[in-house]
Amino acid sequence: MKSNLQFDQDLFAKLFERDGYVVVKSLASDERCDELLQVVGEYLTAQIAPVEYEVDLQYPGAPKSLKDPGGKTIRRLLHAYARDPVFRDWATQDVIKVRLQQLFSSNDIKLSQSHHNCIMTKGAGFSSATMWHQDNRYWSFDEQNLITVWLALGKERDENGCLWVIPGSHKLDLAPGRYDAASFLRTDLELNQALISKSVKVEIDKGDVVFFHSQLFHAAGRNQTQKTKKSLVFTYHETHNNAIENTRSSRFPSIAIQ
Ligand SMILES: O=C(O)CCC(=O)C(=O)O
């Protein structure tokens, strides 16, 4: 059997280039996921800062205030890299590094601590939906070429708010009028509706990883189940691709992962 360090590099890069994302099944072992889940559970139960609540974002479905029922539902446990060695260990694993080196065609890669870098949660009962966007709405870098690595710590299905993506959309260059004021795709436009109709859901299991490009359009629904969905999410960039000074992307130093 092939180890997770041996894989068809050409096929991996070709799929990513064509679709803007690629799923690797069982990249993290059950044991690793359980270890991560144990620590995530502790941070979630104690609500250890820094966290982002659903109310902070006000995405569709979010409670209106911290005092409302579900108001203290966490959306993200922030600063995962600095929080705990189990997260750092996963973020710098060779199985991730070799794949990123393949996708960036470079060995000089850094992890951004400024956004994502989190445990993304979809709470049972009080979660929100994320509208269609490219992650470049969050990023201010010299080049719009970042890659997010999303590890599922449990089943991700449509009913618990899995990712949806528009394959190949990372190559699109849309006019500014296609976006709303918050840089989400406007759903009132027929052109955007046609684009969204090409979307596919990314249903994955515990230990599976999605690599996706920062230009890829993606979205996610609410969690309609009774179990909180948890994913560990880091974003990487080439060393020469710097965060623009005095932006949210440059608030924390990136970490070299070679
Ligand atoms: O789980 C979700 O709602 C999607 C999150 C997402 O796309 C993001 O934070 O960029």
The ligand as a Tripos MOL2 file, in Angstrom:
@<TRIPOS>MOLECULE
LIG
   10     9     1     0     0
SMALL
NO_CHARGES

@<TRIPOS>ATOM
      1 O1        -18.1520   26.3120    6.8340 O.co2     1 LIG1
      2 C1        -18.5020   27.3180    6.2350 C.2       1 LIG1
      3 O2        -19.5320   27.9120    6.4800 O.co2     1 LIG1
      4 C2        -17.6050   27.8480    5.1440 C.3       1 LIG1
      5 C3        -16.5620   28.7240    5.7090 C.3       1 LIG1
      6 C4        -15.8200   29.4360    4.6430 C.2       1 LIG1
      7 O3        -16.0050   29.2500    3.4820 O.2       1 LIG1
      8 C5        -14.8180   30.4210    5.0020 C.2       1 LIG1
      9 O4        -14.6630   30.7320    6.1810 O.co2     1 LIG1
     10 O5        -14.1380   30.9170    4.0890 O.co2     1 LIG1
@<TRIPOS>BOND
     1     1     2 2
     2     2     3 1
     3     2     4 1
     4     4     5 1
     5     5     6 1
     6     6     7 2
     7     6     8 1
     8     8     9 2
     9     8    10 1
@<TRIPOS>SUBSTRUCTURE
     1 LIG1         1 GROUP 0 **** ****
